[in-house]
């Protein structure tokens, strides 16, 4: 499938996308049409992932609108030049930076939050003054169809190009036959590596929002009831198909039984005794993912849940312990509603488990002890972290969201999205009314002055 971005490049070079008024108008138009499409998006997200209207609002539409409103409010100030100090040797010059649009960018989204993870980066691309190619996931077709309808209603395809199709077919020629000014990819680490290779061939900068095994640590003084509720909620939301969901929990040996009781209590409060009949519990996206997740159920002892049904793509909220040595569930990102509980007797023992899968996208610590908090934040490099919470850092526009190492590179949300889709250009402005000769060759005899000015 051959797709040329030359029409987008031509439109960008015309300068049409760069003014504040243009960018603001596109963002406001996008907001209006998304609100008008709310019911269609609810239906699509239910079809693809069995999301309730409330869940779809909180994690997809409302999340996007919150980011959009923040961008609309602050866009003008973000676009202003930022004055910085000028060093002595350049006096009486002035110095400042400006955020320059990148050009034509490509945004590639996954299926687990198909609307939010495509349209939220789009906010930054539009705010930054760029043209964009959007590639939705083919595994959430109902949502992709509604998103395509929104884009087609709003934007000419030489400004925002919406490109559907199988990723394995569409992306290789798109990324090898065109040179983008930035590629923004959210998805698996395996595919992220492929995207990175394509980008490297043409020195294209990338933002990679990947995944990994995001651990949660329960300290000996943690509030177990609160910890259980705050971990169970994101772990089983969207049937666990969330990149920053707690992947496994490390709990002191002596607290395991009590913590598991609290965890079961929270699950039943959220989804009842039969999650299959709960309108608030989602489904696995497709048979391939269901089969992968179901294979993990034989890799340890199931102490709660474990029921599954391939026909309805259902896997019950499940708690496992006594995981087998070399089990895949402790190597792969689970990305589903299965939660391993690992016991530990010392911080060093728990740390050794975490270090087997370094640089998680997120890290969660439950403690009332400042020393423990400092120990864990210092010793576990991660994309982001929460103390006595899980996943909620993603909702704060003022916190950059992104990974490091195996969990990704770059960040977005709030102003960080604007910065990601712009280049910080440094500018030095020097007046002509004064032009001292000591700044020019020959420099013989001027060494003392140069040392004073530069050193």
C-alpha positions in Angstrom: 0.0 0.0 0.0 1.7 3.2 -1.2 0.9 6.4 0.5 2.6 9.7 -0.2 2.8 12.5 2.3 3.8 15.1 -0.3 0.4 16.8 -0.2 0.7 17.2 3.5 4.3 18.5 3.1 3.1 21.1 0.6 0.3 22.3 2.8 2.6 22.6 5.8 5.2 24.5 3.8 2.5 27.0 2.7 2.4 28.2 6.4 -1.3 27.6 6.7 -1.0 25.6 9.9 1.3 27.9 11.9 -0.8 30.8 13.2 -2.3 30.8 16.6 -5.8 31.5 15.2 -5.6 28.5 12.9 -4.4 26.1 15.6 -7.0 27.3 18.1 -9.8 27.1 15.5 -8.9 23.4 14.7 -8.8 22.5 18.4 -12.2 24.1 19.0 -13.7 22.4 15.9 -12.3 19.1 17.1 -13.9 19.5 20.5 -17.3 20.4 19.0 -17.4 17.3 16.7 -16.2 14.9 19.4 -19.0 16.1 21.7 -21.5 15.7 18.9 -20.2 12.1 18.3 -20.3 11.1 22.0 -23.1 8.5 21.6 -21.5 7.0 18.5 -18.2 6.6 20.4 -20.0 5.0 23.4 -21.6 2.4 21.1 -18.3 1.8 19.3 -16.2 1.4 22.5 -18.8 -1.0 23.9 -18.7 -3.1 20.6 -14.9 -3.3 20.6 -14.1 -3.6 24.3 -17.5 -3.8 26.2 -16.8 -0.4 27.9 -19.7 1.2 29.7 -20.6 4.7 28.9 -19.2 5.9 32.2 -15.9 4.0 31.6 -15.7 5.3 28.1 -16.2 8.8 29.3 -13.7 8.6 32.2 -10.9 6.9 30.3 -11.4 7.9 26.7 -13.7 10.9 25.8 -13.5 12.8 29.1 -9.7 12.2 29.4 -9.3 13.6 25.8 -11.5 16.6 26.5 -9.6 17.4 29.7 -6.3 17.5 27.8 -8.0 19.4 25.0 -9.4 22.1 27.3 -6.0 22.5 29.0 -4.3 23.0 25.6 -6.9 25.5 24.4 -6.5 27.5 27.6 -2.7 27.6 27.5 -1.9 27.5 23.8 -1.2 31.2 23.4 1.3 31.3 26.3 3.0 28.1 25.1 3.5 29.7 21.6 5.1 32.9 23.1 8.9 33.3 22.9 10.7 32.4 26.2 13.3 34.9 27.2 16.5 33.6 28.7 19.6 35.2 30.2 22.5 36.3 27.9 26.1 35.6 28.8 28.7 38.3 29.1 30.5 37.7 25.8 27.3 38.2 23.8 26.2 41.5 25.5 24.3 43.6 24.6 22.4 40.9 22.8 19.1 39.3 23.8 18.4 35.6 23.9 15.1 33.6 23.7 13.7 30.3 22.5 10.7 29.7 20.3 8.7 26.5 19.7 8.9 25.7 16.0 6.4 23.3 14.3 8.1 20.0 13.2 6.3 19.6 9.9 4.5 16.3 9.0 4.1 13.8 11.9 2.8 10.3 12.1 0.7 9.1 15.1 0.2 5.3 15.5 -2.3 4.1 18.1 -3.1 0.8 19.8 -6.4 -0.9 20.4 -6.8 -0.8 24.2 -7.9 2.8 24.4 -8.4 3.3 20.7 -9.9 6.8 20.8 -8.0 8.4 23.6 -4.6 7.1 22.5 -5.0 8.4 19.0 -6.8 11.7 19.6 -4.8 12.9 22.6 -1.5 12.9 20.8 -3.3 14.6 17.9 -4.0 17.6 20.3 -0.3 18.1 20.6 0.3 17.8 16.8 -2.4 20.4 16.0 -1.3 22.7 18.8 2.3 22.5 17.6 1.3 23.6 14.1 1.9 20.4 12.2 0.2 18.2 9.6 -0.4 14.6 10.7 -1.0 11.1 9.4 -3.2 9.1 11.8 -3.0 5.3 11.9 -5.7 3.7 14.2 -5.6 0.1 15.3 -7.4 -2.3 13.1 -8.3 -4.4 16.2 -10.9 -1.9 17.4 -12.8 -1.5 14.1 -16.0 0.0 15.4 -14.1 2.9 17.1 -11.8 3.3 14.1 -14.9 3.8 11.9 -16.3 6.6 14.1 -12.9 8.3 14.4 -12.5 8.2 10.6 -15.9 9.8 10.3 -14.9 12.6 12.8 -11.6 13.3 10.9 -13.3 13.3 7.5 -15.9 15.8 8.7 -13.3 18.2 10.0 -10.0 18.1 8.1 -8.9 18.0 4.5 -6.6 15.0 3.9 -3.7 17.2 3.0 -3.8 18.5 6.6 -4.8 15.4 8.6 -4.7 12.1 6.8 -6.6 9.2 8.3 -5.1 5.9 7.3 -6.8 2.6 8.1 -5.7 -1.0 7.4 -3.6 -3.7 8.9 -0.5 -2.3 10.6 1.8 -5.0 9.2 0.7 -4.1 5.7 0.3 -0.3 6.0 3.2 0.8 8.2 6.3 -0.7 6.5 5.8 1.2 3.2 4.5 4.3 4.9 7.5 4.6 7.1 10.2 3.6 4.6 8.9 5.4 1.5 8.2 8.7 3.3 10.3 10.7 5.7 8.2 12.1 8.6 9.4 14.8 10.9 8.4 12.8 14.0 6.8 9.4 14.7 4.6 8.9 17.7 3.9 5.3 18.5 1.9 3.7 21.4 1.9 0.0 21.6 4.0 -3.1 22.4 7.7 -3.1 22.9 8.2 -5.7 20.1 6.5 -3.4 17.5 8.2 -0.4 19.0 11.6 -1.8 18.2 10.5 -2.2 14.5 9.2 1.3 14.4 12.4 2.6 15.9 14.5 0.8 13.2 12.4 2.3 10.4 12.8 5.8 12.0 16.6 5.3 12.5 17.1 4.6 8.8 16.1 8.2 8.1 17.1 9.8 11.4 13.5 10.5 12.3 12.9 11.4 15.9 10.4 9.3 17.8 8.2 9.1 20.8 7.7 5.5 21.9 5.0 4.9 24.5 5.5 1.2 25.2 4.7 -1.0 28.1 6.5 -3.5 30.4 5.8 -5.1 33.7 4.8 -2.3 36.1 5.2 -3.6 39.6 3.5 -2.6 42.8 5.2 -2.9 46.2 3.3 -3.2 49.5 5.4 -2.1 52.4 5.0 -3.6 55.9 3.2 -0.4 57.1 0.9 0.0 54.1 -2.9 0.5 54.5 -3.9 -2.9 53.0 -7.5 -2.0 52.4 -6.7 1.2 50.5 -3.8 -0.5 48.6 -6.1 -3.4 47.5 -8.8 -1.0 46.3 -6.4 1.3 44.5 -4.7 -1.6 42.8 -7.7 -3.7 41.9 -9.5 -0.8 40.2 -6.9 -0.1 37.5 -5.8 -3.7 37.3 -9.2 -5.0 36.3 -10.5 -1.9 34.5 -10.8 -2.6 30.7 -10.2 -6.3 31.7 -6.6 -5.4 32.6 -5.8 -4.1 29.1 -3.9 -1.0 30.2 -0.2 -0.3 29.7 0.2 1.1 33.2 -1.9 -1.4 35.0 -0.1 -3.0 38.0 1.4 -6.1 36.5 2.2 -7.9 39.7 2.3 -7.2 43.4 5.2 -7.7 45.8 3.9 -8.1 49.4 5.6 -9.0 52.7 5.2 -12.7 53.4 3.4 -12.1 56.7 0.9 -9.7 55.0 0.0 -11.9 52.0 -3.1 -13.6 53.4 -4.6 -10.4 54.7 -3.8 -8.4 51.5 -5.4 -11.1 49.3 -8.5 -11.0 51.4 -8.8 -7.3 50.9 -8.1 -7.7 47.2 -10.9 -10.3 46.8 -13.2 -8.0 48.8 -12.4 -5.1 46.4 -13.0 -7.2 43.3 -16.4 -8.4 44.5 -17.4 -4.9 45.5 -16.5 -3.7 42.0 -17.8 -6.5 39.9 -20.0 -8.7 42.2 -19.5 -12.4 42.7 -19.9 -13.2 39.0 -17.9 -10.8 36.8 -19.2 -12.4 33.7 -22.7 -11.0 34.3 -21.3 -7.6 35.4 -22.1 -4.7 33.1 -19.0 -3.0 34.4 -16.5 -5.6 33.4 -15.0 -5.6 30.0 -13.9 -8.3 27.5 -10.6 -9.3 25.9 -10.1 -7.6 22.6 -9.8 -10.8 20.4 -9.2 -14.6 20.4 -5.4 -14.2 19.9 -5.1 -12.1 23.1 -7.6 -14.4 25.0 -5.5 -17.5 24.1 -2.3 -15.8 25.2 -3.8 -14.8 28.6 -5.5 -18.2 29.1 -2.1 -19.9 28.8 -0.9 -18.0 31.9 -3.5 -19.6 34.1 -1.6 -22.9 34.2 1.6 -21.2 35.4 0.9 -21.0 39.1 -1.7 -21.5 41.8 -5.1 -19.7 41.2 -6.4 -18.4 44.6 -9.2 -16.4 43.2 -11.1 -16.4 39.8 -9.7 -18.3 36.9 -12.9 -18.8 35.0 -12.7 -18.1 31.3 -14.9 -18.4 28.1 -13.4 -18.1 24.7 -16.7 -17.6 22.9 -17.4 -14.4 24.9 -13.7 -13.4 25.2 -14.1 -13.5 29.0 -11.4 -14.0 31.6 -12.5 -13.6 35.2 -10.5 -11.2 37.5 -7.9 -13.7 38.7 -5.3 -13.7 41.5 -2.4 -16.1 41.3 0.5 -17.1 43.6 3.2 -19.6 43.8 4.2 -18.8 40.2 6.3 -21.5 38.5 9.9 -20.9 38.0 10.6 -19.4 34.5 6.9 -18.8 33.9 6.0 -16.6 31.0 3.6 -14.6 33.1 6.6 -13.2 34.9 8.5 -12.4 31.7 5.7 -11.0 29.5 3.7 -7.9 30.0 0.4 -9.6 31.1 -2.0 -6.9 29.7 -5.0 -8.7 31.1 -7.0 -9.4 34.3 -4.5 -11.8 35.9 -2.6 -10.5 39.0 0.4 -12.5 40.4 1.1 -12.0 44.1 4.8 -12.4 44.9 6.0 -12.5 48.6 9.2 -11.0 49.9 11.1 -10.9 53.2 13.4 -7.9 52.5 13.5 -4.9 50.2 16.6 -6.4 48.5 14.7 -9.6 47.7 11.8 -7.6 46.2 14.2 -5.4 44.3 15.8 -8.4 42.7 12.4 -9.5 41.3 11.8 -6.0 39.8 15.3 -5.9 38.3 14.5 -8.9 36.1 12.3 -6.6 34.0 14.0 -3.2 34.3 12.6 0.3 33.5 8.9 -0.4 33.9 6.5 2.2 32.5 5.0 2.8 35.9 5.9 1.8 39.5 3.6 1.8 42.5 4.6 1.9 46.2 2.2 1.7 49.2 3.8 2.9 52.4 3.4 5.4 55.2 7.1 5.6 55.7 9.2 8.4 54.0 12.4 6.3 54.2 10.7 3.4 52.3 9.3 5.8 49.8 12.7 7.3 49.1 14.3 3.8 48.9 11.9 2.6 46.3 11.9 5.8 44.2 15.7 5.8 44.2 16.2 2.2 43.4 13.6 1.5 40.8 14.0 3.5 37.6 10.6 3.9 35.9 8.7 6.1 33.5 6.4 7.3 36.2 5.4 6.4 39.8 2.7 6.8 42.4 3.0 6.6 46.1 -0.2 5.1 47.7 -1.9 5.2 44.4 -1.8 3.5 41.0 -2.2 4.8 37.4 -3.6 8.2 38.5 -0.5 10.1 37.6 -1.6 9.8 34.0 -4.6 12.1 34.7 -2.5 15.1 35.7 -1.7 17.4 32.7 1.2 18.9 34.6 3.0 15.5 34.8 4.8 14.4 31.7 3.8 10.8 30.8 6.3 8.5 29.1 8.7 5.6 29.6 12.4 5.0 29.7 14.5 2.2 28.4 12.4 -0.8 27.5 9.2 1.1 28.3 9.7 3.8 25.8 11.3 7.2 25.1 9.8 10.7 25.1 6.8 12.0 26.9 3.5 13.8 26.4 0.3 15.2 28.1 -0.3 18.9 28.7 2.5 21.2 27.7 4.7 18.1 27.2 2.6 17.2 24.2 3.1 20.6 22.7 6.9 20.3 23.4 7.0 16.9 21.8 5.5 18.1 18.6 7.6 21.2 18.3 11.3 22.0 18.2 12.8 24.4 20.7 14.7 26.9 18.5 17.4 29.0 20.2 17.7 32.6 19.0 20.4 35.2 19.7 19.5 38.8 18.6 22.4 41.3 18.5 22.1 45.0 17.9 24.3 46.8 15.3 24.8 50.1 17.0 27.9 48.7 18.8 30.5 46.5 17.2 33.7 46.3 19.4 36.9 45.3 17.6 38.2 43.1 20.4 35.7 40.4 19.2 37.5 40.1 15.9 40.9 38.8 14.8 43.7 39.2 15.3 43.4 38.1 18.9 47.1 38.6 19.9 47.3 40.7 23.1 43.6 40.2 23.8 43.9 36.9 25.7 43.4 38.5 29.2 40.1 40.1 28.0 38.8 36.9 26.3 39.5 34.9 29.4 37.5 37.4 31.4 34.6 37.5 29.0 34.5 33.7 28.3 35.9 32.2 31.5 
